[in-house]
Amino acid sequence: MVYYVWLVVNSLLLISSLLVIWVSHPYDSATVLAGKWFAQLAILLFFINVNMYFIFLVIRKSKARHVKVTLSKRARSMMKAHIPFALVGTSMILFHGAIMAWKVGATIGFIHPKMVTGYGSVGLLTITLLAGFLRHRKASGFRRKFHLIAAMLFACLFLIHLFWPI
């Protein structure tokens, strides 16, 4: 039952991000359209990476052996893509941020809450990447928790940024 809730929440987040980006926020140029594409692809990659935590949580908490085995096999293959997804997603976010600061920031103002939450999200993403780099170099319980907390804080601020109206 919990797995279905997890799938429904993820599906709703992806669908609502599509609706927010493409329906509620108008665009006036091809450059802004490119920035929206970068954002949408980065959202997809970051959702995959954030869901790694929930996959490992289900593996730890599940009592059904077949669920643990199936998810462990998938998690093993997904972990190989975790770092490349993070790096590609980060580069897309940086392109998105530069485009939107250039085009939209000049229109709505650089201190608009949408822009400020974007700046904060990039800052938390930087902390998350540094924590992940340190964890990759030498794994420890503190570094794992720090990377996890930074990633979840980034995800929360990012969702605020995503759903904040212009």
C-alpha positions in Angstrom: 0.0 0.0 0.0 2.8 2.4 0.9 4.4 1.8 -2.5 1.3 2.9 -4.3 1.2 6.1 -2.3 4.8 6.7 -3.3 4.1 6.1 -7.0 1.0 8.3 -6.9 2.8 11.2 -5.2 5.7 11.0 -7.7 3.3 10.9 -10.6 1.4 13.9 -9.3 4.6 15.8 -8.7 5.8 15.2 -12.3 2.4 16.0 -13.8 1.9 19.1 -11.7 5.5 20.3 -12.6 4.5 19.9 -16.3 1.3 21.9 -15.8 3.0 24.6 -13.8 5.9 25.0 -16.2 4.0 24.8 -19.5 0.5 26.1 -18.7 0.6 28.6 -15.9 3.9 30.4 -16.7 3.7 32.1 -20.1 6.8 32.6 -22.2 7.6 35.3 -24.7 10.7 34.1 -26.5 12.5 31.0 -27.7 15.2 31.7 -25.1 12.7 31.4 -22.3 11.3 28.3 -23.9 14.8 26.7 -23.9 15.1 27.6 -20.3 11.8 25.9 -19.5 13.1 22.7 -21.4 16.3 22.8 -19.3 14.2 23.1 -16.1 11.9 20.2 -17.1 14.7 17.8 -17.9 16.5 18.7 -14.7 13.3 18.1 -12.7 13.1 14.6 -14.2 16.7 13.8 -13.3 16.5 15.2 -9.8 13.3 13.3 -9.1 15.1 10.1 -10.1 18.0 11.0 -7.8 15.8 12.0 -4.8 13.8 8.8 -5.1 17.0 6.8 -4.5 16.5 7.6 -0.8 12.9 6.3 -0.8 14.0 3.1 -2.7 16.6 2.4 0.0 14.0 3.2 2.7 11.6 0.6 1.2 14.5 -1.9 1.0 15.3 -1.4 4.7 11.7 -1.4 6.0 10.1 -4.0 3.8 9.4 -7.4 5.2 8.7 -9.1 1.8 11.9 -10.7 0.5 10.9 -10.5 -3.2 10.4 -6.7 -2.9 13.8 -6.3 -1.3 15.5 -8.4 -4.0 13.8 -6.6 -6.9 14.4 -3.1 -5.5 18.0 -4.0 -4.7 18.7 -5.0 -8.3 17.1 -1.8 -9.6 18.9 0.3 -7.0 22.3 -1.2 -8.0 21.8 -0.1 -11.6 20.4 3.3 -10.6 23.3 4.1 -8.3 25.6 3.9 -11.3 23.7 6.7 -12.9 23.3 8.8 -9.7 26.4 10.9 -10.1 26.0 11.5 -13.9 22.3 12.4 -13.4 23.3 14.9 -10.7 26.0 16.5 -12.9 23.8 16.7 -16.0 20.9 18.0 -13.9 23.1 20.6 -12.3 24.4 21.8 -15.7 20.8 22.1 -16.9 19.8 24.0 -13.8 22.7 26.4 -14.3 21.6 27.0 -17.9 18.0 27.4 -16.8 19.1 29.9 -14.1 21.2 32.0 -16.4 18.5 32.1 -19.1 15.7 33.0 -16.6 17.9 35.6 -14.7 18.7 37.2 -18.0 15.2 37.2 -19.5 12.6 36.9 -16.7 14.7 38.6 -14.0 14.8 41.7 -16.0 11.0 41.6 -16.3 9.8 40.7 -12.8 12.8 42.0 -10.8 15.8 40.2 -9.4 14.5 40.3 -5.9 11.1 38.7 -6.7 10.4 35.7 -4.4 10.5 33.4 -7.4 14.0 34.5 -8.2 15.1 34.5 -4.6 14.0 30.9 -4.1 15.8 30.0 -7.3 19.0 31.6 -5.9 18.5 29.6 -2.6 17.9 26.4 -4.5 21.2 26.8 -6.5 23.0 27.5 -3.2 21.5 24.3 -1.6 22.3 22.4 -4.7 25.9 23.5 -4.4 26.0 22.3 -0.8 24.4 19.0 -1.8 27.0 18.5 -4.6 29.9 19.2 -2.3 28.4 16.9 0.4 28.0 14.2 -2.3 31.6 14.7 -3.5 32.9 14.4 0.1 30.7 11.3 0.6 32.1 9.7 -2.6 35.7 10.3 -1.5 35.2 8.9 2.0 31.9 7.5 3.1 30.9 7.9 6.8 27.6 8.1 8.6 27.9 11.9 9.1 28.6 12.5 5.4 25.7 10.3 4.4 23.3 12.1 6.6 24.7 15.5 5.6 24.3 14.7 1.9 20.8 13.4 2.6 19.6 16.4 4.6 21.1 18.8 2.1 19.4 17.0 -0.8 16.0 17.0 1.0 16.4 20.7 1.9 17.2 21.4 -1.7 14.2 19.4 -2.9 11.9 21.4 -0.5 13.2 24.8 -1.5 13.1 23.7 -5.2 9.4 22.7 -4.9 8.7 26.1 -3.3 10.5 27.7 -6.2 8.6 25.6 -8.8 5.1 26.4 -7.4 5.7 30.0 -6.5 3.6 32.1 -8.9 5.3 34.8 -11.0 
